[in-house]
Amino acid sequence: MTKLIVLSLLLCTAATGCRKGDEGETAPVVAVKVARAEAANVPLTIEAPAVIYGKAQANISSRITAPIRRLEVRKGDTVQFGQVLALLESRDLEARQDDATAALTDAEASFQKAKNGSLLTDMQRARSELAAKEAALALAQKIYDRRSDLYRQGAISGRELQTSEADRAQAKANYHVARLNLDVLEHHTSSNDLTIAESKVAQSRARRALADAELGFAELKSPMKGTITEQFMYPGDMAKPDLPLFTVVDLSVAVARVQVPESQAAQIARGQSCTFAAPDVSFPVLEGKITVVNQAVDPARRTVEVWCEIPNAKGLLKTGMFGKASILVGIVAHAVVVPESAVEFDEGTTHGKAYVIDRQHVAHLHEVEAAAIDDKKVRVMQGLAPGETVIVQGGYGLPDGTKVDPSGANQ
């Protein structure tokens, strides 16, 4: 009995006062702070984790296999479009270019020769050569015939006859080559020669262009303006087409890649407003626009990837930054809004409870469905009406039907 009396006195002391009248039926009055539920137009948002990437990214690899001679940039440097990033060993490519240049010069000279009408001179030279070869063949034939007679008479050995026969065969072969050369010249007009010579010039120019291009591959250039975020090789390493040297990222516009739960993805469309906030509370909330809504669901996470493009002129956003993205998908008109402290949520759900005070200052427990708008406000979808007074401080664990003193209310 003594303990009950002490407890009653303590409750009366903690409260702003006790009801007077029949002292045997006094009840505690709990001091609370209250606020009114308001009707407001509330932005409807979807929040999900996001990671920052550049709008454009390129892994820079060599087109050829060659040792790295010198690096012109390093990790963290800002580069411009077309800037040289690295130089590869190129002495063999320079020699190939020189060879192609010489071949082009020769082809152009042959073209000019054909163009200037030198075909006639070539035919005259071929006829003279044919006549000489024909005379040599006739002489060889006579010597062979004479030695054949001497051999039959036993005047010479068979070896000398074989030598004459070989000389005749060689003379005959030389004659046929000269005859063929003249036939080729006689059956080709000057127009055909010009066409062939011109074609050879074109081929030589193409080979020279190829040599120039290959030599150009010895200089690795940036395909865009951006920042070197990764460096994989150093001077002396062997550059290869399948091994990147650098990663260049364009961060003038950052992309927050947001992983939206599959159940909420249907509400998102390109052009909607979005924001990105980093875990660091001092980091400003940055605004952007939705530009990509993936049409595939990640089978492991059951999420849809959404891209929020954010201007990054000040360079605050870095690749790999983690944070939270908020996407505005609509506006809820005349929504019931209360302070965040007015609703006690069941952990991990939208279900909770709130205390509503009637005109007699009695607190009534209401089951509610609600969702946070921000760190200060909550939108109540079910369980409260605009204008109702709710407890925002002092209501934790309060029994339903408790008399309260809202004298500190902010109404």
Solvent accessible surface area in square Angstrom, and as a share of the most:
residue,aa,sasa,rsa
1,M,173,0.77
2,T,101,0.59
3,K,175,0.74
4,L,112,0.56
5,I,97,0.49
6,V,74,0.42
7,L,96,0.48
8,S,60,0.39
9,L,112,0.56
10,L,109,0.54
11,L,81,0.41
12,C,41,0.24
13,T,109,0.64
14,A,87,0.67
15,A,14,0.11
16,T,84,0.49
17,G,31,0.29
18,C,39,0.23
19,R,127,0.46
20,K,199,0.84
21,G,62,0.59
22,D,94,0.49
23,E,150,0.67
24,G,73,0.70
25,E,129,0.58
26,T,57,0.33
27,A,30,0.24
28,P,49,0.31
29,V,18,0.10
30,V,43,0.24
31,A,49,0.38
32,V,7,0.04
33,K,98,0.42
34,V,1,0.01
35,A,13,0.10
36,R,115,0.42
37,A,3,0.02
38,E,98,0.44
39,A,55,0.42
40,A,40,0.31
41,N,103,0.53
42,V,5,0.03
43,P,62,0.39
44,L,58,0.29
45,T,53,0.31
46,I,6,0.03
47,E,88,0.39
48,A,6,0.05
49,P,69,0.43
50,A,1,0.01
51,V,50,0.28
52,I,0,0.00
53,Y,82,0.31
54,G,6,0.05
55,K,107,0.45
56,A,41,0.32
57,Q,106,0.47
58,A,25,0.19
59,N,94,0.48
60,I,15,0.08
61,S,41,0.26
62,S,2,0.01
63,R,167,0.61
64,I,32,0.16
65,T,82,0.48
66,A,9,0.07
67,P,55,0.35
68,I,5,0.03
69,R,120,0.44
70,R,114,0.42
71,L,33,0.16
72,E,77,0.35
73,V,12,0.07
74,R,169,0.62
75,K,116,0.49
76,G,52,0.50
77,D,52,0.27
78,T,89,0.52
79,V,0,0.00
80,Q,93,0.41
81,F,154,0.64
82,G,31,0.30
83,Q,65,0.29
84,V,41,0.24
85,L,0,0.00
86,A,0,0.00
87,L,21,0.10
88,L,1,0.00
89,E,47,0.21
90,S,9,0.06
91,R,179,0.65
92,D,90,0.47
93,L,12,0.06
94,E,79,0.35
95,A,62,0.48
96,R,123,0.45
97,Q,36,0.16
98,D,93,0.48
99,D,101,0.52
100,A,9,0.07
101,T,51,0.30
102,A,62,0.48
103,A,43,0.34
104,L,26,0.13
105,T,83,0.48
106,D,95,0.49
107,A,9,0.07
108,E,63,0.28
109,A,60,0.46
110,S,49,0.31
111,F,41,0.17
112,Q,88,0.39
113,K,108,0.46
114,A,21,0.16
115,K,121,0.51
116,N,118,0.61
117,G,46,0.44
118,S,26,0.17
119,L,30,0.15
120,L,110,0.55
121,T,66,0.39
122,D,33,0.17
123,M,29,0.13
124,Q,99,0.44
125,R,142,0.52
126,A,3,0.03
127,R,107,0.39
128,S,75,0.48
129,E,76,0.34
130,L,15,0.07
131,A,57,0.44
132,A,61,0.47
133,K,58,0.24
134,E,91,0.41
135,A,63,0.49
136,A,48,0.38
137,L,32,0.16
138,A,49,0.38
139,L,109,0.54
140,A,12,0.09
141,Q,61,0.27
142,K,141,0.60
143,I,74,0.38
144,Y,41,0.16
145,D,67,0.35
146,R,173,0.63
147,R,80,0.29
148,S,15,0.09
149,D,62,0.32
150,L,56,0.28
151,Y,101,0.38
152,R,172,0.63
153,Q,138,0.62
154,G,64,0.61
155,A,67,0.52
156,I,35,0.18
157,S,60,0.39
158,G,28,0.27
159,R,196,0.72
160,E,77,0.34
161,L,30,0.15
162,Q,122,0.54
163,T,70,0.40
164,S,2,0.01
165,E,78,0.35
166,A,62,0.48
167,D,81,0.42
168,R,52,0.19
169,A,58,0.45
170,Q,107,0.48
171,A,11,0.09
172,K,87,0.37
173,A,49,0.38
174,N,52,0.26
175,Y,44,0.17
176,H,104,0.46
177,V,102,0.59
178,A,3,0.02
179,R,83,0.30
180,L,116,0.58
181,N,66,0.34
182,L,7,0.03
183,D,45,0.23
184,V,70,0.40
185,L,31,0.16
186,E,72,0.32
187,H,143,0.64
188,H,67,0.30
189,T,81,0.47
190,S,60,0.39
191,S,72,0.47
192,N,71,0.37
193,D,31,0.16
194,L,57,0.29
195,T,87,0.50
196,I,80,0.40
197,A,8,0.06
198,E,102,0.46
199,S,50,0.32
200,K,110,0.46
201,V,9,0.05
202,A,60,0.46
203,Q,90,0.40
204,S,6,0.04
205,R,133,0.49
206,A,62,0.48
207,R,136,0.50
208,R,70,0.26
209,A,60,0.46
210,L,108,0.54
211,A,3,0.02
212,D,53,0.27
213,A,44,0.34
214,E,35,0.16
215,L,41,0.20
216,G,40,0.39
217,F,58,0.24
218,A,6,0.04
219,E,73,0.33
220,L,9,0.04
221,K,104,0.44
222,S,2,0.01
223,P,65,0.41
224,M,34,0.15
225,K,123,0.52
226,G,8,0.07
227,T,39,0.23
228,I,1,0.00
229,T,31,0.18
230,E,72,0.32
231,Q,31,0.14
232,F,101,0.42
233,M,20,0.09
234,Y,126,0.48
235,P,79,0.49
236,G,60,0.58
237,D,58,0.30
238,M,86,0.38
239,A,0,0.00
240,K,81,0.34
241,P,76,0.48
242,D,111,0.58
243,L,76,0.38
244,P,41,0.26
245,L,1,0.00
246,F,1,0.00
247,T,7,0.04
248,V,0,0.00
249,V,2,0.01
250,D,32,0.17
251,L,29,0.14
252,S,70,0.45
253,V,39,0.23
254,A,0,0.00
255,V,1,0.01
256,A,0,0.00
257,R,67,0.24
258,V,0,0.00
259,Q,30,0.14
260,V,0,0.00
261,P,54,0.34
262,E,74,0.33
263,S,102,0.66
264,Q,61,0.27
265,A,14,0.11
266,A,104,0.81
267,Q,84,0.37
268,I,12,0.06
269,A,52,0.40
270,R,181,0.66
271,G,48,0.46
272,Q,36,0.16
273,S,46,0.30
274,C,3,0.02
275,T,38,0.22
276,F,0,0.00
277,A,27,0.21
278,A,15,0.12
279,P,100,0.63
280,D,83,0.43
281,V,151,0.87
282,S,92,0.60
283,F,38,0.16
284,P,64,0.40
285,V,93,0.53
286,L,32,0.16
287,E,130,0.58
288,G,10,0.10
289,K,106,0.45
290,I,3,0.01
291,T,45,0.26
292,V,53,0.31
293,V,29,0.17
294,N,66,0.34
295,Q,164,0.73
296,A,58,0.45
297,V,54,0.31
298,D,41,0.21
299,P,110,0.69
300,A,92,0.71
301,R,143,0.52
302,R,120,0.44
303,T,18,0.11
304,V,10,0.06
305,E,47,0.21
306,V,0,0.00
307,W,66,0.23
308,C,0,0.00
309,E,37,0.17
310,I,1,0.01
311,P,94,0.59
312,N,9,0.05
313,A,104,0.80
314,K,176,0.74
315,G,27,0.26
316,L,68,0.34
317,L,1,0.00
318,K,117,0.50
319,T,52,0.30
320,G,54,0.52
321,M,43,0.19
322,F,119,0.49
323,G,4,0.04
324,K,99,0.42
325,A,0,0.00
326,S,24,0.15
327,I,0,0.00
328,L,63,0.32
329,V,29,0.16
330,G,26,0.25
331,I,109,0.55
332,V,40,0.23
333,A,64,0.50
334,H,143,0.64
335,A,8,0.06
336,V,17,0.10
337,V,12,0.07
338,V,1,0.00
339,P,33,0.21
340,E,79,0.35
341,S,68,0.44
342,A,6,0.05
343,V,10,0.06
344,E,68,0.30
345,F,67,0.28
346,D,72,0.37
347,E,176,0.79
348,G,84,0.81
349,T,74,0.43
350,T,68,0.40
351,H,62,0.28
352,G,1,0.01
353,K,62,0.26
354,A,1,0.01
355,Y,16,0.06
356,V,12,0.07
357,I,14,0.07
358,D,49,0.25
359,R,227,0.83
360,Q,118,0.53
361,H,79,0.35
362,V,33,0.19
363,A,0,0.00
364,H,70,0.31
365,L,63,0.31
366,H,55,0.25
367,E,101,0.45
368,V,1,0.01
369,E,53,0.24
370,A,0,0.00
371,A,34,0.26
372,A,73,0.57
373,I,46,0.24
374,D,77,0.40
375,D,134,0.69
376,K,158,0.67
377,K,76,0.32
378,V,0,0.00
379,R,39,0.14
380,V,6,0.03
381,M,91,0.41
382,Q,122,0.54
383,G,31,0.30
384,L,21,0.10
385,A,46,0.36
386,P,73,0.46
387,G,40,0.39
388,E,52,0.23
389,T,17,0.10
390,V,0,0.00
391,I,7,0.04
392,V,32,0.18
393,Q,108,0.48
394,G,43,0.42
395,G,8,0.08
396,Y,191,0.73
397,G,58,0.56
398,L,18,0.09
399,P,92,0.58
400,D,92,0.48
401,G,42,0.40
402,T,21,0.12
403,K,65,0.28
404,V,1,0.01
405,D,30,0.16
406,P,14,0.09
407,S,94,0.60
408,G,41,0.39
409,A,25,0.19
410,N,125,0.64
411,Q,128,0.57
